[in-house]
Amino acid sequence: MTAEFSLPIRVYIEDTDAGGIVYYVNYLKYLERSRTELMRTFGLERAAISDAGWMFVVSDLSLTYRQPARLDDQVEATARISAVGGATIDFVQTVRRGEAMLVEGNIQIACVASDTGRARRLDPALRAQLEATLVVKEDMT
């Protein structure tokens, strides 16, 4: 398992405003896709919703917009797990165009019961897999 997951994304007209610049909320979609694909690497086919009665929801979010992406740009959305709690997973995420940092931030997702929306502890096996990525990250520094 690698410490950082990267998802290439092409900017289409539907992502932009009238000036051809990516509309700010679409970066959230790019980051969501990257997080989802990272979670798929842990064997979660539907990475946000489980048949076991739980789902992931965004519980905290902080983003900094540095530069705009534009129509037809090739960007990459990245996701790296930075911490794992009893019911939460923290990510450091970015959107880059080559070496240029466009957006960076921290996103926390929480595991909640599907029926009540109340916090639910992460499955122990999944938590162990997630924590293993933290060890990989620390070994790489």
Stockholm file with secondary structure:
# STOCKHOLM 1.0

chainA/1-141         MTAEFSLPIRVYIEDTDAGGIVYYVNYLKYLERSRTELMRTFGLERAAISDAGWMFVVSDLSLTYRQPARLDDQVEATARISAVGGATIDFVQTVRRGEAMLVEGNIQIACVASDTGRARRLDPALRAQLEATLVVKEDMT
#=GR chainA/1-141 SS CCSCEEEEEECCGGGBCTTSBBCHHHHHHHHHHHHHHHHHTTTCSSTTBCTTSEEEEEEEEEEEECSCCBTTCEEEEEEEEEEECSSEEEEEEEEEETTEEEEEEEEEEEEEETTTCCBCCCCHHHHHHHHHHHHHHHHHC
#=GC SS_cons         CCSCEEEEEECCGGGBCTTSBBCHHHHHHHHHHHHHHHHHTTTCSSTTBCTTSEEEEEEEEEEEECSCCBTTCEEEEEEEEEEECSSEEEEEEEEEETTEEEEEEEEEEEEEETTTCCBCCCCHHHHHHHHHHHHHHHHHC
//
